[in-house]
């Protein structure tokens, strides 16, 4: 288990700030609001690509420092899989939530008028769904896919770690392209909390907390019970391997 410290906490804060700032900015600029709001189209492709690019960049920059979790759901999976200590996980979640608020505040500072119409990028459950339960299920599926990818390519000592930043970024990107019109595809309690607080939009709370938690725990379970034992059965795991940073390749 890798020891964490102030540098890791600062990296998580800055990384989450940048992630949320870019996400809420692109949502404010490219997603229509009001009665004529488009639910499908190229706007969500742009939003998804921005998610993919910014997460790819942040993992490259901060992966070696903190593991670049940038998401309490990822930190939860890392804790369950014993990649991070409990006290460090708690601090990670606090600084991630703080970074989410700071990122949303920067969007508000730069895009006051544009952002106000969409509550500065706050995620809400679309009327296209039947309600909050379906919204929570969508968030759970999105978080499951993201966290499982992280487990398979970053936590996994035999995974294709050199592809981890790209694989993780692209996974978030396509999740947003498909699920963005339905829930905003937050799949990240820090990304949800920041703009919800700044935009005062707490209409849907529990889907954005319960969904990612359930998705994260399910992904950790699948990784621990299916992927790791499968690799051991195939003889691809060496008897002893150096521990890898949780969430990114050790550089």
Secondary structure, DSSP 8 states (H G I E B T S, - for coil): -----HHHHHHHHHHHHHHHHHHHHHHHHHS--STT--SSSHHHHHHHHHHHHHHHHHHHHHHHHH----SHHHHHHHHHTTSS-HHHHHHHHHHHHHHHHHHHHHHHHH-HHHHHHTGGG-----TTSSSHHHHHHHHHHHHHHHHHHHIIIII-TTS-GGGHHHHHHHHHHHHHHHHHHHH-----HHHHHHHHHHTT--SS-HHHHHHHHHHHHHHHHHIIIIIHHHHHHHT-S-SS-----TTS---
